[in-house]
Amino acid sequence: MTLDIPPCREDVAFATSDIFINSVDDATTHRLPTQPPVAFRPSLDYTVYAPTAHPTGFTALANEWNDLLARSRFDTLFLTHEWQTTWWQQLGEGELWIVAFRQPESGRLVGIVPLYRLLHKAGMWADSHVLHLVGCTEVSDYLDLIIEAGQEEAVYESLCHWMHSADAPEWDVLDLCNLPEASLSYQTLPVVVRGAGHRVEVTQEDVAPFISLPSRYEDYLSERVEKKQRHEIRRKQRRAEREAEVDFYLVGPEHNLTQEVDDFIALQQASRPDKEAFMTPEMQRFFHYAARRMLDAGFLRLAFLTLNGVKAATYFSFEYKGHLLLYNSGYDTDEFAHLSPGWVLLAYLIQHSIADGLKVFDFLQGDEEYKYRFGSQDNKVMRTVIYNQRTADGGRQMADAGRRFGSIDSR
């Protein structure tokens, strides 16, 4: 099959190439012809796992997924096979499209692009087919294409050519949300796709405050926290310990996980009206399912603070490769509010993370004031939105919508 593909770089004239297609397990594998290289030819083979593929991309790539993630520029829990499949099974909708990129000579997996396609019926992208990253837009704080470090440009160029091929689905918008500051998908990728005639919008979506943890808790307080806030943290801890019987624990296999998650949800809903609105029945099912998957994988850190034997505060967190990811929270706003249980539990959790030798305490998305009182600094969270040229030519409204696109709903 011969494809009429425009150049994926402005400064390189691409000669139309032949792409050979083989069917493997209902997925489509593309391999480059074995002939002398021409000026700018996509350097990677790729396999497309379309919605009808059996096995799915998640199943076919399961044994290689996390190994590739470990070789990427930004290895995060939210791109693990465990999290991605959890999100898709519980919250996913539309059509699943996963594209895997391999080096032609060795077959080494160097890129995975996990996408799903939706026809938006309302909003800024009404009547448009949008390709989203799996996990976007809710409840996954960091997302990206999964690419071996150093292979980003090759994957971006090959992805660009797939997006123009007959093997790609009809699409109007490619939405890459929640990109971490380390990602090249808001830096290098826009350069590649602009050369193919696409309009690209790159915006800062949010911030993700974090603390670099020292080896001792006292060093953390003295080096990371301002004097006034350091005094407040210590004062609140001492007051709680003086006026109540204080206990702190992490949920483990010995606990009734269903009950512990129910208690977390109850405190989460009680803490703020917006949190109560967020925790719909669908989201409650997601948290129960995610807690089980993450506990089994060894990632879950569900913490509780009890005062006089009563659960007064909770943090739903994950530990992943030296990082503590503070995902969601809840606290008592009635009986124990005067003892600041949320602050006290957060101080204990930071102290516990340091004792465990963790290197980063990540508050994830959101610029809430309390995060900075505990000594955090910001990482940017970015978004890249790519418009297909057929919509870009007459799509001023779409581009304006892209510029107006703000951050996702906070938890």
ZAKOL-93161 format. One line per 3 residues: number of its first residue (from 1); their letters; for each residue x, y, z of C-alpha. Coordinates in pm, 1 decimal. Example, Ala and Ser with C-alpha at 12.3 -4.5 7.8 and 13.67 -1.06 7.14 Angstrom:
BEGIN
1 = as = 1230.0:-450.0:780.0; 1367.0:-106.0:714.0
END
This chain:
BEGIN
1 = mtl = 0.0:0.0:0.0; 130.6:344.6:-83.6; 45.0:629.4:148.3
4 = dip = 40.7:996.2:53.5; 196.1:1130.2:372.6; 307.5:1491.3:412.9
7 = pcr = 642.0:1561.7:576.3; 651.4:1536.3:953.8; 917.1:1805.0:967.7
10 = edv = 921.3:2139.9:798.4; 1287.7:2114.5:706.7; 1284.6:1765.8:550.2
13 = afa = 1119.1:1657.3:228.2; 971.9:1312.1:283.4; 948.0:1071.3:-6.4
16 = tsd = 628.7:865.8:-6.8; 713.6:516.5:114.4; 566.1:171.1:83.2
19 = ifi = 451.8:11.7:407.4; 407.0:-362.4:427.3; 116.7:-487.4:639.2
22 = nsv = 97.3:-818.8:818.4; -189.4:-935.9:1035.4; -83.3:-1064.2:1378.3
25 = dda = -349.3:-1161.0:1632.8; -598.1:-921.3:1471.1; -357.8:-632.0:1525.6
28 = tth = -185.6:-468.0:1231.4; 194.6:-468.3:1217.7; 376.7:-229.3:985.8
31 = rlp = 735.4:-297.2:887.0; 958.5:-77.2:680.9; 1081.7:-216.9:348.5
34 = tqp = 1439.8:-339.5:351.6; 1601.5:-91.7:113.9; 1858.9:187.2:142.2
37 = pva = 1737.2:471.5:364.6; 1582.9:776.3:204.3; 1565.2:1129.4:338.3
40 = frp = 1356.1:1108.4:654.0; 1185.6:771.9:667.5; 1008.4:667.6:990.7
43 = sld = 1265.1:455.8:1168.4; 1035.6:225.5:1368.2; 800.0:-62.4:1301.0
46 = ytv = 465.4:-30.0:1470.8; 172.9:-252.8:1564.3; -175.4:-108.6:1594.5
49 = yap = -411.3:-270.0:1845.3; -748.0:-143.8:1725.4; -1075.3:-182.5:1919.6
52 = tah = -1138.1:-522.0:1755.9; -788.0:-657.7:1823.3; -769.4:-984.3:2013.0
55 = ptg = -578.6:-989.6:2235.2; -600.0:-621.4:2320.5; -289.8:-407.1:2339.9
58 = fta = -307.6:-424.3:2717.9; -292.4:-804.1:2706.9; -41.0:-837.2:2424.5
61 = lan = 203.8:-590.2:2580.4; 151.2:-684.2:2945.7; 490.1:-851.1:2994.2
64 = ewn = 681.5:-561.4:2835.5; 479.4:-261.0:2954.6; 636.2:-179.5:3291.0
67 = dll = 985.6:-263.9:3169.8; 951.8:-0.5:2896.8; 811.2:246.3:3150.5
70 = ars = 1118.9:191.9:3368.7; 1335.5:296.9:3072.4; 1132.8:612.7:3006.6
73 = rfd = 1211.0:973.3:3091.9; 934.4:990.3:3356.2; 843.7:663.5:3530.0
76 = tlf = 519.8:714.1:3721.9; 256.9:493.9:3881.4; -14.0:641.8:3657.1
79 = lth = 146.5:489.7:3347.7; 198.7:141.5:3491.3; 11.3:-147.7:3339.2
82 = ewq = -173.9:-190.5:3669.7; -304.3:167.2:3678.8; -377.0:201.4:3307.0
85 = ttw = -583.8:-118.4:3297.9; -761.7:-22.8:3620.9; -860.4:314.1:3477.6
88 = wqq = -975.5:165.4:3149.2; -1177.7:-113.2:3309.8; -1351.7:118.7:3556.3
91 = lge = -1375.1:457.6:3385.7; -1287.7:405.2:3020.1; -1533.4:463.9:2738.6
94 = gel = -1518.4:481.1:2360.1; -1269.7:285.5:2149.5; -933.1:164.0:2276.0
97 = wiv = -641.4:224.8:2036.8; -292.3:119.7:2148.4; 7.0:160.2:1916.9
100 = afr = 337.6:-14.5:1994.8; 665.1:97.5:1833.6; 964.9:-131.5:1790.3
103 = qpe = 1314.0:-111.4:1649.9; 1314.2:-294.4:1314.1; 1638.4:-486.1:1362.8
106 = sgr = 1593.3:-615.1:1716.4; 1217.0:-594.1:1773.9; 1290.0:-405.3:2094.5
109 = lvg = 984.6:-222.7:2226.2; 1064.4:149.4:2251.5; 722.7:314.6:2258.4
112 = ivp = 362.0:261.0:2361.8; 89.4:513.8:2281.2; -226.4:418.6:2477.3
115 = lyr = -524.9:608.8:2338.7; -901.1:595.3:2335.5; -1130.7:766.3:2086.9
118 = llh = -1454.4:944.8:2170.5; -1706.2:1127.9:1956.3; -1780.2:1432.5:2171.7
121 = kag = -2147.8:1522.3:2163.8; -2126.0:1853.9:2348.2; -1879.1:2111.5:2473.6
124 = mwa = -1586.2:2275.5:2300.7; -1517.1:1970.3:2084.1; -1878.3:1887.3:1995.4
127 = dsh = -1916.4:1658.1:1691.7; -1540.5:1590.0:1691.0; -1358.4:1258.9:1716.2
130 = vlh = -1102.4:1309.2:1992.9; -811.3:1080.1:2072.2; -731.6:1097.4:2445.2
133 = lvg = -456.1:937.1:2646.4; -584.4:646.8:2853.8; -636.6:798.4:3198.1
136 = cte = -733.2:1143.2:3072.1; -895.4:1347.2:3203.9; -994.8:1237.1:3554.0
139 = vsd = -797.5:1081.0:3840.0; -459.3:1028.9:3667.6; -229.5:1312.5:3771.5
142 = yld = 56.7:1235.2:3530.6; 20.2:1091.7:3180.0; 231.5:1072.3:2866.8
145 = lii = 331.4:854.8:2576.5; 548.7:574.8:2716.2; 883.0:601.2:2537.3
148 = eag = 1232.2:475.3:2608.1; 1453.7:772.5:2693.5; 1643.1:880.1:2384.2
151 = qee = 1383.8:731.6:2147.0; 1129.8:1013.9:2175.6; 1199.5:1172.7:1837.6
154 = avy = 1180.6:841.2:1653.1; 849.9:753.8:1820.8; 702.6:1100.2:1759.3
157 = esl = 791.1:1083.7:1389.8; 650.1:733.5:1350.2; 337.5:832.1:1543.6
160 = chw = 294.5:1129.1:1311.9; 297.5:898.6:1011.0; 51.3:656.8:1168.9
163 = mhs = -186.2:946.3:1235.8; -187.8:1017.4:860.9; -221.5:656.2:752.7
166 = ada = -531.4:467.5:649.7; -472.2:248.5:953.2; -553.3:530.3:1195.1
169 = pew = -914.8:600.9:1285.8; -1085.9:921.4:1185.6; -975.6:1189.5:1428.2
172 = dvl = -1010.0:1564.3:1469.2; -819.1:1627.0:1792.0; -535.6:1450.3:1976.4
175 = dlc = -549.4:1552.6:2342.4; -242.1:1482.2:2555.9; -331.5:1595.2:2906.3
178 = nlp = -143.8:1587.0:3238.6; 206.0:1588.0:3088.7; 477.9:1612.6:3355.6
181 = eas = 739.5:1886.1:3334.6; 1002.5:1630.7:3228.1; 800.2:1524.0:2922.7
184 = lsy = 909.9:1602.0:2568.6; 552.4:1566.1:2445.0; 493.4:1939.4:2489.5
187 = qtl = 840.1:2036.4:2363.0; 960.6:1811.8:2079.9; 633.1:1656.3:1961.6
190 = pvv = 475.6:1992.3:1860.7; 775.2:2064.7:1635.8; 727.7:1730.3:1461.6
193 = vrg = 353.6:1755.0:1398.8; 354.1:2120.1:1296.4; 566.4:2013.3:1003.3
196 = agh = 277.4:1794.3:890.0; 40.4:2090.0:886.1; -121.5:2045.6:1225.9
199 = rve = -223.6:2326.9:1453.5; -86.5:2267.2:1803.4; -185.3:2426.4:2131.5
202 = vtq = 53.2:2389.0:2428.0; -62.9:2519.6:2765.2; 29.3:2485.6:3129.1
205 = edv = -256.4:2293.2:3280.6; -167.6:2291.9:3649.3; 115.0:2256.0:3899.1
208 = apf = 217.4:1955.7:4106.5; 391.4:2063.4:4429.6; 651.9:1826.1:4574.5
211 = isl = 909.3:1801.6:4852.3; 1258.6:1658.4:4806.1; 1301.8:1457.8:5124.5
214 = psr = 1626.4:1460.2:5324.6; 1738.6:1162.7:5532.1; 1612.4:1296.3:5868.4
217 = yed = 1278.5:1443.2:5974.2; 1444.5:1719.6:6175.5; 1644.4:1815.8:5866.0
220 = yls = 1320.2:1833.5:5670.1; 1164.6:2071.2:5923.5; 1471.0:2293.2:5948.5
223 = erv = 1567.4:2295.5:5579.3; 1238.1:2273.1:5389.2; 984.4:2451.0:5610.6
226 = ekk = 973.9:2818.0:5704.0; 1022.7:2895.1:6072.7; 663.4:3001.9:6139.9
229 = qrh = 515.8:2694.8:5969.6; 770.5:2467.8:6137.4; 646.1:2595.5:6471.4
232 = eir = 282.3:2537.2:6364.9; 345.7:2177.5:6259.4; 513.9:2094.7:6588.2
235 = rkq = 249.8:2277.9:6790.0; -39.0:2093.4:6625.1; 130.0:1756.4:6672.0
238 = rra = 200.7:1821.5:7039.8; -152.4:1944.6:7103.7; -311.5:1637.0:6946.1
241 = ere = -79.6:1407.5:7141.5; -153.6:1597.5:7463.7; -533.2:1609.1:7432.8
244 = aev = -610.1:1269.4:7278.3; -477.9:918.2:7239.0; -315.3:933.3:6896.7
247 = dfy = -249.4:644.3:6661.5; -126.8:635.4:6301.1; -138.5:330.9:6077.4
250 = lvg = -118.6:218.0:5715.2; -367.6:-33.5:5577.9; -211.8:-368.6:5493.2
253 = peh = -315.4:-723.2:5399.5; -415.1:-785.7:5760.9; -694.7:-528.2:5739.7
256 = nlt = -1043.4:-549.8:5592.2; -974.0:-342.8:5281.8; -1338.7:-294.5:5188.2
259 = qev = -1417.8:-147.6:5528.6; -1105.6:68.9:5528.3; -1192.2:215.4:5188.3
262 = ddf = -1550.3:275.6:5303.8; -1411.5:467.4:5603.1; -1182.6:667.0:5375.1
265 = ial = -1477.6:757.1:5150.9; -1687.0:866.3:5448.2; -1413.8:1102.1:5573.6
268 = qqa = -1345.7:1224.2:5221.4; -1709.6:1311.6:5164.5; -1738.9:1481.6:5503.9
271 = srp = -1438.5:1708.6:5455.9; -1569.4:1943.0:5181.5; -1881.5:1978.1:4963.7
274 = dke = -1680.3:1954.4:4641.2; -1521.2:1630.6:4758.3; -1864.1:1488.7:4837.0
277 = afm = -1981.7:1581.7:4486.1; -1672.4:1419.9:4334.8; -1728.3:1088.0:4513.6
280 = tpe = -2015.6:960.1:4299.1; -2116.6:593.0:4314.3; -1907.5:534.8:4001.5
283 = mqr = -1605.2:696.6:4164.8; -1658.5:497.2:4483.5; -1643.8:177.5:4279.6
286 = ffh = -1323.7:302.1:4115.4; -1157.0:369.7:4451.9; -1252.1:25.8:4582.7
289 = yaa = -1120.2:-145.8:4271.1; -805.8:69.4:4254.3; -730.6:9.3:4622.0
292 = rrm = -737.9:-367.8:4570.5; -522.8:-356.0:4256.0; -269.3:-118.2:4410.9
295 = lda = -251.7:-310.7:4738.3; -189.1:-635.0:4550.6; 83.0:-461.3:4348.1
298 = gfl = 243.4:-323.4:4666.1; 172.6:43.8:4583.1; -117.0:137.1:4813.6
301 = rla = -45.8:353.4:5118.8; -387.0:418.5:5276.1; -314.1:602.2:5603.1
304 = flt = -541.2:680.1:5897.6; -503.1:895.1:6207.4; -716.5:787.7:6502.2
307 = lng = -791.7:1009.6:6801.3; -924.1:826.6:7106.4; -981.5:525.4:6883.0
310 = vka = -1190.7:716.1:6626.5; -1073.3:768.7:6268.1; -1022.5:1143.2:6233.5
313 = aty = -817.9:1184.2:5913.7; -708.0:979.5:5614.7; -479.7:998.8:5312.8
316 = fsf = -520.4:772.9:5011.3; -163.9:754.9:4880.2; 70.7:543.4:4674.3
319 = eyk = 436.8:457.0:4712.6; 616.7:410.9:4384.1; 992.5:386.2:4330.9
322 = ghl = 1097.4:619.3:4609.2; 803.9:859.9:4569.8; 506.0:900.5:4801.1
325 = lly = 210.9:1018.9:4590.4; -52.1:1196.2:4799.8; -364.0:1118.3:4600.4
328 = nsg = -673.0:1206.2:4804.8; -768.6:1294.1:5158.6; -1046.2:1327.4:5413.4
331 = ydt = -1076.1:1447.2:5769.2; -1321.3:1497.9:6052.8; -1476.7:1844.7:6047.9
334 = def = -1679.9:1805.3:6366.1; -1562.2:1630.2:6682.9; -1186.7:1660.4:6626.7
337 = ahl = -1164.5:1965.3:6402.4; -996.0:2172.2:6677.0; -704.9:1925.1:6681.2
340 = spg = -626.5:1975.4:6308.0; -622.8:1601.7:6230.9; -540.1:1656.6:5861.4
343 = wvl = -224.3:1852.0:5943.5; -120.4:1604.8:6211.6; -163.0:1304.5:5983.3
346 = lay = 26.8:1477.5:5702.8; 319.9:1544.2:5937.2; 320.8:1178.6:6044.9
349 = liq = 306.1:1062.1:5682.9; 603.3:1279.6:5583.8; 794.1:1154.0:5887.2
352 = hsi = 710.8:793.6:5797.8; 817.5:849.3:5434.4; 1155.8:982.8:5547.4
355 = adg = 1203.7:689.5:5786.2; 1128.6:454.3:5494.5; 1401.0:619.4:5287.6
358 = lkv = 1173.1:777.7:5027.2; 1319.2:1062.3:4823.1; 1015.2:1260.3:4706.7
361 = fdf = 684.3:1351.5:4869.2; 457.0:1441.4:4578.6; 134.9:1632.0:4649.0
364 = lqg = 24.7:1578.8:4287.8; -191.1:1830.2:4104.2; -331.3:2141.2:4268.6
367 = dee = -190.9:2457.1:4426.9; -369.1:2438.4:4762.8; -203.3:2658.3:5023.0
370 = yky = -133.2:2385.2:5278.0; 106.4:2213.3:5036.5; 338.2:2513.6:5039.6
373 = rfg = 318.6:2548.0:5416.7; 479.6:2204.5:5431.7; 768.8:2326.4:5215.9
376 = sqd = 680.4:2211.9:4866.3; 789.6:2357.2:4532.8; 617.2:2335.7:4196.5
379 = nkv = 653.7:2112.2:3895.8; 456.3:2217.1:3590.5; 181.1:2000.4:3443.6
382 = mrt = 135.5:2064.6:3072.0; -111.4:1986.4:2794.4; -58.7:1941.6:2420.9
385 = viy = -362.3:1954.3:2191.4; -309.7:1867.5:1823.2; -573.3:1945.8:1560.2
388 = nqr = -601.2:1746.6:1239.3; -534.2:1967.3:936.5; -883.5:1917.7:798.6
391 = tad = -1020.1:2081.3:1113.1; -730.3:2323.2:1141.0; -803.5:2475.2:797.7
394 = ggr = -1152.0:2585.0:892.6; -1144.1:2529.3:1263.5; -1092.3:2868.7:1422.7
397 = qma = -1358.1:2778.5:1677.8; -1169.6:2461.1:1766.6; -843.0:2649.2:1811.3
400 = dag = -1012.8:2907.9:2029.1; -1157.4:2625.7:2237.2; -810.5:2480.5:2275.4
403 = rrf = -678.4:2811.8:2404.2; -961.1:2831.9:2657.5; -907.8:2477.4:2782.9
406 = gsi = -833.6:2499.2:3154.0; -723.6:2247.2:3412.1; -920.9:1934.9:3491.1
409 = dsr = -1163.4:1919.7:3781.3; -972.4:1892.2:4105.3; -1028.9:1618.1:4355.4
END
